[in-house]
Amino acid sequence: MGISSNTSEHIADVVIDVPPVNALSSKGWFELADVVRSAGADPDVHVVILRAEGRGFCAGVDIKALDADPSNEEIIAVNRGCAEAFAAVYECQVPVVAAVQGFCLGGGVGLAGSADMIVASDNATFGLPELERGALGAATHLSRLVPQPRARWMLYSGSTATASELYAWGSVLKVVPLERLMEEARTIAAAIAKRHPRLLRAAKEALNGIDPVDVRRSYRYEQGFTFELNLTDVPDEARRAFVEKRDPSFGD
């Protein structure tokens, strides 16, 4: 369990396996960043598949770890870790295919929205419950997946979008039954892996260079508001209510 990687036929399989819901602490986010960057730097790797074990792709940040830390150290660390993990996927030297099943929430959207393409199971849903957790972040990446008005509604309301909706918007490449998810992801990755690695690496760098949004800077801008919010007691109560499975009480 944890973050692992193995390579065969020029395809690196990076796996998130952190039960019960693949929510990561700061250590987990930095570890994921290191594994993805190492895979992309391997000259034998032509493409990376980013996937997860369990019933969902990623539930984002481990809120319980944040709530257990009375200082701001874990919040600072986890924000930096998320930024590094998302950047590692986006900046990976080779194309990254995200294989998404079940829930893809918060940091999961950050990962999927940083990938070059997404293949999803027909039970996959995407959402940003950040406000419910007393934070902001990954709207940068959600905006790469859904139209802007829908992104705003999802952030404000905490509602989700289905894989089929994202397919209709062109941000999910394929939607398949859950039992065929890895088969389809492997097929897509194999088609990419046939290209010469020098061509793939040049194409990846070129596409990132013409991206109209500086993804790393945009996400760090969002995080600034999370830091600002943490100067108040609102995020503390939001996280505590989430851990205790109750509605928050903000006293207003």
Rosetta blueprint (number, residue, H / E / L):
1 M L
2 G E
3 I E
4 S E
5 S E
6 N E
7 T E
8 S E
9 E L
10 H L
11 I E
12 A E
13 D E
14 V E
15 V E
16 I E
17 D E
18 V L
19 P L
20 P L
21 V L
22 N L
23 A E
24 L E
25 S L
26 S H
27 K H
28 G H
29 W H
30 F H
31 E H
32 L H
33 A H
34 D H
35 V H
36 V H
37 R H
38 S H
39 A H
40 G H
41 A H
42 D L
43 P L
44 D L
45 V L
46 H L
47 V E
48 V E
49 I E
50 L E
51 R E
52 A E
53 E L
54 G L
55 R L
56 G L
57 F L
58 C E
59 A L
60 G E
61 V E
62 D L
63 I H
64 K H
65 A H
66 L H
67 D H
68 A L
69 D L
70 P L
71 S L
72 N L
73 E H
74 E H
75 I H
76 I H
77 A H
78 V H
79 N H
80 R H
81 G H
82 C H
83 A H
84 E H
85 A H
86 F H
87 A H
88 A H
89 V H
90 Y H
91 E H
92 C L
93 Q L
94 V L
95 P L
96 V E
97 V E
98 A E
99 A E
100 V E
101 Q L
102 G L
103 F E
104 C E
105 L E
106 G L
107 G H
108 G H
109 V H
110 G H
111 L H
112 A H
113 G L
114 S L
115 A L
116 D L
117 M E
118 I E
119 V E
120 A E
121 S E
122 D L
123 N L
124 A L
125 T E
126 F E
127 G E
128 L L
129 P L
130 E L
131 L H
132 E H
133 R H
134 G L
135 A L
136 L L
137 G L
138 A L
139 A H
140 T H
141 H H
142 L H
143 S L
144 R L
145 L L
146 V L
147 P L
148 Q H
149 P H
150 R H
151 A H
152 R H
153 W H
154 M H
155 L H
156 Y H
157 S H
158 G L
159 S L
160 T E
161 A E
162 T E
163 A H
164 S H
165 E H
166 L H
167 Y H
168 A H
169 W H
170 G L
171 S L
172 V L
173 L L
174 K E
175 V E
176 V E
177 P L
178 L H
179 E H
180 R H
181 L H
182 M H
183 E H
184 E H
185 A H
186 R H
187 T H
188 I H
189 A H
190 A H
191 A H
192 I H
193 A H
194 K L
195 R L
196 H L
197 P H
198 R H
199 L H
200 L H
201 R H
202 A H
203 A H
204 K H
205 E H
206 A H
207 L H
208 N H
209 G H
210 I L
211 D L
212 P L
213 V L
214 D L
215 V H
216 R H
217 R H
218 S H
219 Y H
220 R H
221 Y H
222 E H
223 Q H
224 G H
225 F H
226 T H
227 F H
228 E H
229 L H
230 N L
231 L L
232 T L
233 D L
234 V H
235 P H
236 D H
237 E H
238 A H
239 R H
240 R H
241 A H
242 F H
243 V H
244 E L
245 K L
246 R L
247 D L
248 P L
249 S L
250 F L
251 G L
252 D L
